[in-house]
Amino acid sequence: MLFEGVFSVLPTPFTPGGDVDVHSLTRVVDLIVGAGVDGVTALGVTGEVARLNERDRRVVVETVVRQVNGRAKVIVGASADGVRTCIEYTREAKSLGAAAVMVSPPRSLKLNTESVVSHYKALAEAVDLPIVVQDYPPISGFAMEAGLLARIAREVPTARTIKLEDPPTPFKTARILAAAGETKVAILGGLGGVFLIEELMAGAAGVMTGFAYPEVLVKVVTLYRAGKIDEAADEFYRFVPLMRFEFQEGIGMAIRKEVFRRRGVIADAATRAPGPALDAGTRAALDRVLAWTAAQKGAAWISS
């Protein structure tokens, strides 16, 4: 029930006409799985899930599961405002071959601790599938305290992996683990990977994010697990400027897609309307940060 290591949140490529680009998606999957990740996450926030209809969702999950073909775990976003819809999404994900679902608390003006716990309990009772609890207040509108996340882990045994995106994440990681006590909990950092080394130092089990160079995340986590903390930190620090630039609020997904396009796996970097498009200034800044990153020792393989 616990997920550890590196999980890449997949972008959803679109054709110039706005349809899901299945061919580009398969290439993205192959690039990411080939980087050595432990799993991939489909229908995440940065996969533009809010702009996908029911048919799109199914096409994405079917394509990802088929292309992964058992080489890594597949986690599927199943968040919904209603318990019934969340259960339906989870059942479909399971039927299509998902290893787990990722679920945020439902958005509600009257959401409270008990309703959040009840939401995860109802889902766990309805579908026998591991749940990754996504703690990302900008999406759910609800900030889950460390004690609440630990309580969910204790009372819902299938929900003991947390995708933590409520900064300061290293500090909160330590608090969750302390509150969980003897209950085993796996915490995966997010937020573009920008705090990965600090999260690992605080006890995180890995990372789940869509950074366009997953091989970097894999190397950092592998080195850290091997006890080579200084080497892991050196590798991480070389890429922080690129991670930071890619994770800009509002335009980060467009930047990430452009990087994947430059890596030769996405044919068109467009986001689905009303998503933003890159302007000339942002493209120039991306050129600069990629060139700087490529110039760093050990990072010459970065495409610019």
Number of C-alpha atoms within 10 A of each C-alpha: 16 17 24 16 20 26 30 27 28 25 29 30 30 21 18 14 9 12 13 20 19 18 15 21 23 21 17 25 21 16 19 25 22 14 16 17 21 20 23 24 25 28 26 23 18 19 21 18 19 10 14 17 9 8 9 16 21 17 13 25 23 16 19 27 25 13 17 19 12 11 15 18 21 25 29 32 28 25 27 18 13 13 17 14 13 23 22 16 21 29 19 16 25 19 9 17 19 24 18 25 27 23 26 26 28 20 16 13 8 7 14 14 16 9 14 18 18 16 20 25 17 15 23 19 12 14 14 13 20 24 31 28 25 25 24 21 17 10 15 20 15 21 16 19 15 17 15 18 26 25 18 22 23 18 15 20 18 23 29 26 25 29 24 27 20 21 16 11 22 21 13 18 28 18 16 22 22 14 16 21 11 9 16 16 24 25 31 31 32 28 23 25 24 23 20 27 25 16 26 22 14 18 16 26 23 28 29 30 25 28 27 27 20 23 18 18 30 20 19 26 25 17 17 18 15 10 11 13 18 11 14 21 17 12 20 22 16 19 22 17 16 21 24 16 20 25 21 15 8 9 17 19 27 23 24 23 23 24 23 25 19 15 16 14 21 25 20 17 25 24 26 21 9 7 13 15 17 17 8 9 9 14 12 11 12 20 14 14 18 18 15 18 21 18 14 13 9 11 15 13 10 15 15 16
